[in-house]
Amino acid sequence: MPNLNQSCKFAIVIPAYNEEATIHDVVQRALEQSKTVIVVDDGSIDNTISKLGNLPVTLIRNNTNQGKAASLWAGFMAALEYDIDAIITLDGDGQHSPDDIPLLLNKARDFPKDIIIGARLADKSAIPAKRYYANKIANFWIAWAAAYPIHDSQSGFRLYPKALFDNLKISTKHGFVFESEILIKAAQKNIYSHPVKIPAVYRENARPSHFRGVADITLITLMVAKSLITRGLYPKGLYYSLINPVDVEKPTV
């Protein structure tokens, strides 16, 4: 893995579905952070694509809506064709500010082999209550399966090291379950996640969230339950995530 202390070459992947109100601003600011920006339009039926104008991005178009997981995976595969060290993902609805990418990169200097998550949960007052508590529930289950404490497991603002994708096999293709399962699969490869605090941004002109609260948390819980059952409920994971939390915050470089 290249040393991120010196220079991190990264691609930005932005999945987009009906983001006409925000996509141009998000992508324009993303291009200020990296020349390699990949937008995956997931069958939008509004003006998302036309709003990109002549912005110098790699555009991938799904003919039909396939979900966030499929869009992310397509973006990952495209990004891996470039000479990069990492992939940064962020949403197209403006909840994640491209201006905060340096925060993730700074954290990655201490943890060049791990995942960095832009965590919003410290800003509880700015997050809708249902989203906040749904996220906390998901954190509990995913941390158990991953065997270490996880902060804001549902944030899509992440930095993934390129090495994570070597022989990575993900069983689910459902959007929010996918982003949860990738944390579990990463932990099995001794790749952990580290949070960096970012503001919780909910723009008035953004479209409603695609996160479906109870339905998505149920799917996440079922995915984690399957993972735990196949490992005899994995008591080690519960111990190191909750009872005696393992400390993964010691810099590795």
N, C-alpha and C positions, 0 to 999 in steps of 0.2 A: 504493500500500500504506500503510495507516495506520501511524503511528509507535508502535511497541510500547514506546518509552521512556515514553510518557505513560500509556497504558492499553490492555491487550490484551483484547478480548472474544473468548472462545473457547468452543467446544462440545467436549464429551468424547464420544468414540465408543468403546463397549466391545463387541466381538464376543464372543459367549458360546455355548459348546456343551458341555452337561453340566457346568455349573459350580456345582452345588447347594451344594458345601462352602464356596465362597468368595465367590460373587457378591454376597450381601447386604452383606458387610463392604466389598468393593471399591467397590460403587456408593454405599454410604452415605458413605464417605470421599471419593469423587469429587464428591458433591454439596456437600461442604464447600469445594471448589475452584471449582465452577461450578454455576449453576442449570440449565444446559443440558447434560443428560446423556442420551445416546442409547444404549440397549442393543439390540443386534441378536441375538435368539435364533435360532440356526441349526438349528432343528429338534431341540432337546434332547429326550431321552426320559427325563430324570430330573425333579427338582423345581426346576430352575433358575428358571422363571417364577414359581412360587409363592413362592420364597424372596425375590423382590423385594418381596413384600407390598404396602404402600401407598406405597412410595417414589415421589416425584414425578419420574419419568423418562419419556422418550419411548421406548416399546417397539415395536420392529419384529420381527415373527415370520415366519421362513421356515417354511413348512409341512413342508418336507423339508430334510435337511442338504445345503446347497449349497456349503459350504467357506468358509474365512476370507475369501478374496478377494471373493466375492459379498456377504458380510456387511459387510465394510469399505466396499465401494462403495455399498451401500444406506445405510449410516450416513453416508457422505460426502454423498450426495445430500440426505439429510434435514437434515444440519447446515448445508448451504449455503442452506437456506431461512431461516435465522436471520441476524440482523444481527451478524456475527462478523468477526474479523480472521484467525482461525486455527482449526484443528481439532487436538485432541490425541487420540491413540489409545493405549489400553493394554489389556492382556489381562485377562480375567475370572478367571484362575486364581490371582491373588495374587502373581505374579512381579514385577509392577510396582506400586509403592506410589503411590497418588494423592497422598500427602504429598510426593512428590518433584516434583510438577508445577511448583512455583515454581523449581526448578533449571532446567527447560526454559525457563520464561518469562524468567528472568534472562539466559540465553544468547541468547534471541531478541531481547533489547534491543540487542545488538551486531549481530545478523544478522536484521533484520526481514523480509527477503525470502527467507530460506532455511529449510531443514528442520533441526530440532534432533532429535538421536537420543539417547535415554538409553542410554549404553553401559556394558555389564557386563564387558567383556573384561579390564579392569584387575584385576578380582577373580577371577583364574584359579583359585585354590584352591577357590572356592565353586561352580564350574561343572563339571558332568560332563565328563570328558575328551573323549568323543565329540562332545558339543555344541560344546565349545571349538574343537576342531580343524576340525570341519565349518564352523563360523562363519568361521574364518580362511581356509579355502579359498574360501568364498563371497566374502569380502572382496576377495581377490585378483582374481577374475574380474569382479566388479561394478565395482571400482575401475578396471580396465582399460577397460571399456566406458564408464564415466563420465568417465574421464580425470583423476581426482584421487584421493588416498588416502581410503578410507572405513573408519570404525571401527564394528564391530558392526552390519554390514548386516542382520542377522537380528533385531535388536531391534524389537519391535512397539510400544515406548514412544516415541512420536514427536510432534513438533509440526510440522504442515504449514501453511504460509501459504496463505490463501484463494486468492491469485493463481495458485498452482500448478494449480488445477483448471480454469482458463480454457482451453478447447479441449484438455484433456488426453485423449489416446487411449492406452489400454492394451490390448495384444493378448491377454494371458493372463488367465485367470480362476482360476488355481490359487493357493491362498493364499500360500505362502511365496515362490513365484516372483513373484507380484504385488507383494509388498513390496520385492522386489529390483528388479524392472523399473521401479517408480515412481521409484527413485533415478536410474536411467539416463535415463528420460524427463525427469526434472527437470533433470538436468545439461544436456540438450539445449536447455532453456529458460533456461540460465544460472542455475539454482537449485541450490545445492549443499547438502550436509549438514554439520553440525557436531556433534561428540560432547560430551556432558556426562556425567561419571562418576556412575553410580548403583550401589547395591549389587546383587549377584546374589542374588535371593531364591528359594529352592525350598522351599515349604511342605510339611510332611508330609501334610497332609490334602487337598492338591490332587490333581486327577486326573492321570494320566500325560500327558506332553506330546504334542500332536498332530504335532510335528515328527518326520519319519521318517528323519532322518539321511541315509544313503546315497541313498535314493530322492529326497528333496527336493533334496539338493545336486546330484544328477544332472540333475534337471529345471531347476534354476537354471543349471547349466553349459550345458545345451543352449540355454536361452533366450539366455544371453550369447553363446554361440558363433554363433547365428543373427545377433545384433546385430553382432558383429565381422565375420563373413563378408560381410554386406551392405555393410560399409564397408571392404572390402579388408584385413581383420584390424586395422584402426585402429591402426597403429603409434604415432600421436600419443598415443593413450590409454595405451598401455603406457609410453611415455616419461614422461608427466606423472603417472602413478600410481605408478610403481616406480623408474625410472632417475633421473629428476630431478623428484621430486614437487612438484607445484604447491602453493603455500601459499594455502589458502582461509581461513585463520584470521585474516586481517586484518579488523577490524571495518569495516563499510560505513557506519556512521553515527557 
